[in-house]
Amino acid sequence: MLDYLRQKKSDRIVNDNTHVLGNWSEAAEWVGNTWFPMMEKAGLKYLAHVFSPGTFSELAARKSIDIMAGIITTQFFSEVSLAEQWINEQA
């Protein structure tokens, strides 16, 4: 995603996790403290995050957003089509 943002000079991403299995709670702090700042520096302004089916994965995703200290606008979804619609509506 980082390379994509830089190469395409994009400011938005739909992060589709619908096929991600397991609990990634261990990564939540890294995502919030490291990944989001890198993505913001690369130009990310809008992130549409599509949850994986697991409850704990959703909790971890929300935790990573809570940790983040940047200005990325993030919206959560359970369906990819709704995430794509939202991301395309951002100015």
C-alpha positions as CSV (number, residue, x, y, z in Angstrom):
1,M,0.0,0.0,0.0
2,L,2.8,2.4,0.8
3,D,4.4,1.9,-2.6
4,Y,1.0,2.3,-4.3
5,L,0.4,5.6,-2.6
6,R,3.8,6.9,-3.6
7,Q,3.7,5.7,-7.2
8,K,0.1,6.7,-7.9
9,K,0.2,9.9,-5.8
10,S,-3.0,8.7,-4.3
11,D,-4.6,10.0,-1.0
12,R,-7.0,7.1,-0.5
13,I,-7.1,3.4,0.0
14,V,-9.8,0.7,0.5
15,N,-8.3,-1.9,2.9
16,D,-10.3,-5.1,2.2
17,N,-9.7,-7.5,5.0
18,T,-12.7,-9.8,4.3
19,H,-10.4,-12.8,3.6
20,V,-8.0,-12.2,6.5
21,L,-8.3,-15.0,9.1
22,G,-7.2,-14.9,12.7
23,N,-6.7,-12.2,15.2
24,W,-4.1,-9.5,14.5
25,S,-4.4,-7.8,17.9
26,E,-0.6,-8.0,18.4
27,A,-0.1,-5.8,15.3
28,A,-2.6,-3.1,16.4
29,E,0.0,-1.0,18.3
30,W,2.5,-1.2,15.4
31,V,-0.2,-0.2,12.9
32,G,-1.3,2.7,15.0
33,N,2.2,4.0,15.9
34,T,4.2,3.1,12.8
35,W,2.1,2.1,9.8
36,F,-0.3,5.0,9.9
37,P,2.4,7.7,10.3
38,M,4.2,6.1,7.3
39,M,1.1,6.1,5.2
40,E,0.2,9.6,6.2
41,K,3.7,10.8,5.2
42,A,3.2,9.1,1.8
43,G,0.0,11.1,1.3
44,L,-2.9,9.0,2.8
45,K,-5.8,11.1,3.8
46,Y,-8.7,8.6,3.5
47,L,-8.9,5.0,4.6
48,A,-11.9,2.8,4.1
49,H,-11.3,-0.3,6.3
50,V,-13.4,-3.4,5.5
51,F,-13.5,-5.7,8.5
52,S,-12.6,-9.3,8.4
53,P,-15.4,-11.5,9.8
54,G,-13.9,-12.1,13.3
55,T,-15.0,-10.0,16.2
56,F,-11.4,-9.8,17.6
57,S,-10.1,-8.6,14.3
58,E,-12.6,-5.8,14.4
59,L,-11.6,-4.8,17.9
60,A,-7.9,-4.8,16.9
61,A,-8.7,-2.6,13.8
62,R,-10.5,-0.1,16.0
63,K,-7.7,-0.1,18.5
64,S,-5.1,0.7,15.8
65,I,-7.2,3.7,14.8
66,D,-7.5,4.8,18.5
67,I,-3.7,4.7,18.8
68,M,-3.1,6.7,15.6
69,A,-2.2,10.3,16.1
70,G,-2.5,11.6,12.6
71,I,-5.1,13.3,10.5
72,I,-6.2,10.3,8.3
73,T,-10.0,10.1,8.0
74,T,-11.0,6.5,8.6
75,Q,-14.3,4.8,8.1
76,F,-15.1,1.2,8.9
77,F,-17.3,-1.1,6.8
78,S,-18.5,-4.7,6.6
79,E,-19.0,-4.6,2.8
80,V,-16.4,-3.7,0.2
81,S,-19.0,-2.1,-2.1
82,L,-19.9,0.4,0.6
83,A,-16.3,1.1,1.3
84,E,-15.6,1.8,-2.3
85,Q,-18.6,4.1,-2.6
86,W,-17.5,6.1,0.5
87,I,-13.9,6.4,-0.7
88,N,-15.0,7.6,-4.1
89,E,-17.2,10.3,-2.4
90,Q,-14.2,11.9,-0.6
91,A,-13.1,15.3,-1.9
